[in-house]
């Protein structure tokens, strides 16, 4: 079972997922610009895009877990907005 990191700060949260996995799950076009990206990793925002990921993983029959990572000042907010 794969474990993903769920990054949070005092105001929001994002799950880190490789872009290649989003492509494999065929959901790249469903991810909004409210999420972020850096290199080959997307940081899916918790309110909407994370849900798209969960639905796609369930449809593929793939179980996963998350490990929380809290930072008072996460650098994620300075990353590029997600682009398809």
ChimeraX attribute file (.defattr): number of C-alpha atoms within 10 A of each C-alpha:
attribute: neighborCount
match mode: 1-to-1
recipient: residues
	/A:1	7
	/A:2	8
	/A:3	10
	/A:4	15
	/A:5	15
	/A:6	21
	/A:7	22
	/A:8	20
	/A:9	16
	/A:10	10
	/A:11	6
	/A:12	12
	/A:13	22
	/A:14	23
	/A:15	23
	/A:16	19
	/A:17	19
	/A:18	16
	/A:19	19
	/A:20	13
	/A:21	15
	/A:22	20
	/A:23	12
	/A:24	11
	/A:25	15
	/A:26	12
	/A:27	17
	/A:28	19
	/A:29	10
	/A:30	13
	/A:31	22
	/A:32	16
	/A:33	15
	/A:34	15
	/A:35	25
	/A:36	22
	/A:37	22
	/A:38	15
	/A:39	9
	/A:40	10
	/A:41	17
	/A:42	27
	/A:43	27
	/A:44	27
	/A:45	23
	/A:46	18
	/A:47	13
	/A:48	14
	/A:49	21
	/A:50	21
	/A:51	14
	/A:52	17
	/A:53	22
	/A:54	14
	/A:55	14
	/A:56	17
	/A:57	15
	/A:58	11
	/A:59	10
	/A:60	10
	/A:61	9
	/A:62	11
	/A:63	11
	/A:64	12
	/A:65	10
	/A:66	13
	/A:67	10
	/A:68	12
	/A:69	14
	/A:70	12
	/A:71	10
	/A:72	9
	/A:73	10
	/A:74	15
	/A:75	9
	/A:76	19
	/A:77	14
	/A:78	10
	/A:79	14
	/A:80	14
	/A:81	17
	/A:82	18
	/A:83	14
	/A:84	12
